[in-house]
Amino acid sequence: MNKIVVVTDSTCDLLKEQIEENHIVVLPLHVSFSGENKDYLDGVDINSTELYKKVEETKSLPKTGALNVGELMTAFKKILDEGDSLIYTGIGNKLSSTFANAVLAKEELGSDKIALVDSKNLSTGIGLLVLKMCKLRDEGKSLEEIKDTVQKLADNVSTKFCIDRLDYLYKGGRCSGMTRLVAHTFSLHPIAKMIDGQLKVYKLPRGKYMKSIDLQVDEFMKDLPNIDMDHVFITHSGRIEGIENYVYEKLKPYVPEGHLHITEASCTISSHCGPKTLGILYIVNK
């Protein structure tokens, strides 16, 4: 019997049990470090804790590598050979060449049993869309119905992260030297937001890191009447000092039991934003 397989990549940051329960296929992106002739698979060979140790040892940021066309073709073909259809979404098209490579892989395979959705997102911003795909699949929706519904939802995902320091964003070319200097000088703890498919500095609150955290909680409360409560994620990049539990307790009274999740970010978001980064991610019904 033909079934629809949901495929994503390691940047989705879903919990292991969510991946297993929904039979999601996760393809790992690549991580490498200067001075090392080795390629690590994100979430397989290395996690964010190990990544930070290597950054401290090498004094340089890692490079994250996209899934190439060959890897995607192999994964897609395996599913097609079993007689199934598939729908893929992963790291946003403006953040990585992975989605463009998925388009090429589909063209090479020449199959109408492959559907692709640009998440325009990263981390559990992707994960929210992946879980929505699974829900629609389980409701018996067709491949095209799932694709059309989820592609529209991509613009409704709220992805914001509080960042302790701008060092990683600066070294990765995602903020200017002046912004970094001002943030450091005036004790600013920025909030980054996905805007038009790109991660950008959204606000620069002055004061302690917890002020930025509380501001993000306040924005969640403003969105509360329109939030899709299927899933809400608190996603962090490690070395977070228990702040994820503080946020969980703040949100817990407003989210149905079992629908609020704490997850740790993959190496991709960790290499972009650095340690002690925390986000609240959800879909806003419009």
Buried (B, 14 or more C-beta within 10 A) or exposed (E): EEEBBBBBBBBBBBBEEBBEEBEBBBBBBBBBBEEEEEEBBBBEBBBBBBBBEBBEEEEEBBEBBBBBBEBBBEBBBEBBEEEBBBBBBBBBBBBBBBBEBBBBBBEBBEBEBBBBBBBBBBBBBBBBBBBBBBBBBEEEBEBEBBBBBBBEBBEBBBBBBBBBBBBBBBBBEBBEEEBBEEBEEEEBBBBBBBEEBBBEBBBBBEEEBEBBBBBBBEBBEEBBEEBBBEBBBBBBBBBBEEBBEBBBEBBEEEBEEEEBBBBBBBBBBBBBBBBBBBBBBBBBEE
